Amino acid sequence: MAQSSSAHLEDIERLRNNLKKVIMGKDQCVDILIIALMAGGSVLLEDIPGVGKTTLAKALARSIQADFRRIQFTPDLLPADILGSSIYNPVSGEFKFQKGPIFCNVLLADEINRASPRTQSALLEAMNELQASIDGASHPLPSPFIMLATQNPIDFHGTYPLPEAQLDRFLVMLDLGYPERDVEVNILQSRQHLDPLEHIEPVLDGGRIHAMQQEVLTIHVDPSVSCYVVDLVTATRQDDRLKLGVSPRGSLMLSRSAQAAAYIRGRDYVIPDDVQEMAVYVLPHRVITTARTRYDGIGKRQIVEDIINKVSVPV
């Protein structure tokens, strides 16, 4: 890791700069997206329309020379529209599998909560096992694979809330939010005559991304840091403000994301700061608040931040 540290940091910096060309003023969101890519996890973007979610997904796909697909989720969308189906060939008398749009490197699942629960559940296997099962046969997804799903937190008309089992499979949840005034002025000025997205050049390829994902797995996690992860997760299960705490899958994803956070910063070991940084993106969407908590206006992220401040940090 030490010998290749400078090389992979240069790759990360090139990718970061590419994304920042089209998503201005959101450096932290860009870093979290890169961490999710390095950790091989999916991202849930919960935000209002028009803040750059689609642009971010396209910029990522172009930066890593990846196959990009977008699925607009609607109430009448069927699982076969995502996964694909077997089509009968009358000449050969055989069925041939026609791959659906999920067989790509970067998938944008736009307004995922507008599809029925049955269609939403078609993504579970892909998110967890990087494969899709159709007609009893399993088909591996291309590598690398990352899904960016969006949902509008304001407009609930005609939506189906994502079930806990599916939320638990998203590595992180992000919201881009409105840009600062000066940043929005820069966006207007920079896009008078051209779209920065059209000028994005690939800086990495699928093979390099896969190799970097394997390097993330070699990042050392000390037993004391693992205990810290478990202590944070256990605290969510014991908090009176929460009806449901974080699952063991959440523990694994918090640890993996902390490895990726250390990796993009050039360290071959995880420190508690990595865990704390990622906890506010990995844990909130995995918990369910009580009715009293919601009535009091206490948000999930606030509860996670409270827990981080209370749980003792290993030295």
N, C-alpha and C positions, 0 to 999 in steps of 0.2 A: 504493500500500500504506500509506503513512504517513497519508493522509487517512482511510482506512477502518479504521485499526488499532484505534482505540478501539471502533468498532462491532463488529468481529468478535471482539474480546476479550470484550466483554460477552456476545455470543452463546455463546462458548466457556464462559464462567463460569456462565451459566445452565444449560447442558448438564451441566457438571461437577457443579454443585450438585444437579441432578436425580438424577444417577447415584449421588452420595454419600448420598442419602437412603435408598437401598435396599442399597447395598454400603458398609458402614461400615468405616472403618479400612484401606481399600485404595486410598488416594489415587493412588499410583503406577500401579496397575493401571488405574484409571479414566482417568488421563492417557494411558496407552499405548493404551487402546481408542479414545479420541478421536483420537489421532494416526493410528491405523490407519484410522479413518473418514475423516479429512481426506485421507489419502494414497490412499484408495480400495482398500485391501488387505483381505485376509481374516485372521482370527485363529484360531489353534489354542489351545484351552484344555485343557491337560493337567493334570487334577487329579482327586481323589477325589470321589465323589458327595456332595452336600449342602452345598457351600461357596458356592453362589450363582451358578453359571454360567448356569442357565436364567433366573434372576431378573435377572441383568445384561443378558442379551439382550433380555428383555421390556421392561426399563426403558429401554434404548436406543431400541427401536422406538417406545415411547410418547412418548419425549422429542422425537423428530424427526417425529412424526405419520406413521409409516411402516407399510406392510403387513408383518406379522410372520407367519412360518410356521415350524413345527417339524417336523422329520423324525426319527423314532426309527429309527436304523439297526439292522437285524437281518440275520442271514445269508441270509434268503430275500428280501430287498429287491432289486428289479430296477431297472435304469436307467430304465425307463419310469415307475416309481413316483415318480421324482424329476423327470424332464424332461417327462413327458407323452407322449401318443401320438395317432395319427390314428384317429378313430372314423368308421366308415362310416354314412352317413345313407341309409337305404333309400328315403326319400321323394324326395330330390334326386339320389340315385345318386352322391353325391360323398363324399369323405373330409374330415372337418373336424378340425383340430388342437385337441386339448384340452390346455391348458397344465397342467403339473405344479406342485408346490409350490415349485419353485425360482424361479418367476416372482413374486418379491416383492422388498421392499427390504431386510429383515433376515431372514436364514435361519439357523436354529439346526439344525445337523447334529449330533444328539445321539448320542454313542458311535459316531463315524464308523468306528472301526476294527473294529466288529462286522460290517460289510458286506463282501461279497466284493470282491476287487480289481477285478473287472469293474464293479461298481456304484460303487466309489470313483472309478474312472477317468471315470465320467460327469460328474464335477464339474470335471475339469481345464480344459475349454474355458471353462466359466462363470467359474472363478477367474481365468483368464489373459486372456480376451478379452471377458468380460461378455456372452456370448451362448451359446445352446445350439443344436446342430444335430440335427434329428430328421427322418428320412426324406429326407435330402439338402437340407433347407431350414434356413437359419439364422434364429434368432429372437432379437432383442436382449432382454436382461434390463432390467427397470425401472432407472431411475437416481434416486437412488443405490442401489447394491447392496453389501451387506457380508455375508459369511458368517462365523459363529462356529461352529467345529466343536469338539466335546469328545471327549476320550478318557480312559479310566481307566488310569493308569500302573501300577496295582497288580494288577488282575484281568486276566490274559492268557488265561484260558480262553475258547475260542471267538472269539478275535480274530484279525484279519489286520493285521499291522503296515503302516502307511502306507508306500508306496514312496517312494524318494528324489524321483522326479519330482513327486509330489504335495506332499510336504513343502516342496519348493523353491518352490511357488506360494503358500504362506502367508507373508504379510508378517511377522508376529510370532508367537511362541509365549509364552503366559502361563500362570502357575499362581497361583491366588488364595491357596491355603493356608489353614490354620486362622486364625481371628481371634485377636487378643490377648485376654487374660482380661477386661480392662475393657471392651473393645469387645463381646465376646460378652454380657456382662452388660447393656450398653446395648441390644443387639439384643433380648434377652429382654424388657426393660422396655418398649421402644418398640412391641413387637408383641403386647402383652397384649390390646389391644382393637381393633387395626386393622392392616391390611397396608399399609405405605407404598407398595407398588407400585400399589395401587388408587387412590391419590391423586396419582399422577404426571400432570402436565399437560404437553402439548406446548409446547416452547419454540422449536422450529425446524421447518421443513418441508423437503420434498425439494428444492424449488427453491433454497432458501437453502444447503442442504448442497452441492448441485451447484456453486453459485457459489463457495462457499468452497474446494471441491476445485480449481476452476480457479485461484483465487488462490494456492493452494499451489504451483502450477506456475511462478508468477512469482518465487518466492523465489530469490534469487541464490546460486549455489554457485561460490565462487572456484576457479580451477584448482588451487590449492594444497590445497584441501579435497578436491577430486576425487582428487588424487594420494594424499592420506591414506587415503581410502576404498579405493583400489586397493592401497595398501601393506598395509592390514589384511587384505584378502581374499587377497592374494598370500602373506602370512605363514601363513594357514591351509593353503594348498596345499603349503607347504614344511615344515610342522611334522611331526616324526617320530611324534608321538602320534596323528596323523590319517591315516586311509587315504584319505579323500576330503575335499577342501577346498571352499570356497564357489565357486559358479558365477558367471558374469557376471550372471545374473539377480539373484543375491544382491547384487552390487555396486549394480545399479540400484535395488533395493528399499531398501538401506541409505541410498543418497543421497536417495531420495524420502521415506523416513521421517524423515530428518534435516531435510529441507525442512518437513515437517509439524510437527516438533518446534519448529523456529524460528518457524513461523507461529502456533502456539497460545501462544507466549510474546511475541508482538508484534514480532518482528524480521523484516526483509525480506532477511536474509542468514543463511547457515548458518555456524556456528562449529564447531571441532573438538569442543567439549563436546557438541553435538547428536549428532555421529557416535558418540562414545563412549557416550552414554546409550542410543542405539538399538541399538548393536552387540550388546549382551548379550541383546537380544530378537529381533534379526533373524538373527544368524549361527549360534547353537548348533544349531538344528534342521536346518541345511543341511550339517553336517559328519558324518562317520562316523569313529568312533575305531577304533584297532587293537585286536586281541584283548588285547595286552599292557596297553594303556591301561585297558581295561575291567577287567582282572584287578587292576590296581593301584588301582582305585577312583577314577580321575580322571574327573571329569565334563566334559561338553562346555562348559558355561558357564565352568568354571574355566579351561579352555584358552583360551577367547576372552578372558577377563579377563587372563590372562598375556600374551597377544598385544597387548592394548591397552596394557599397562604397558611392553612392550618396544619397540613401534614408535614412532619419533620423531614428535612432534606438530608440525605447521607453526606458525610464529610469524607 
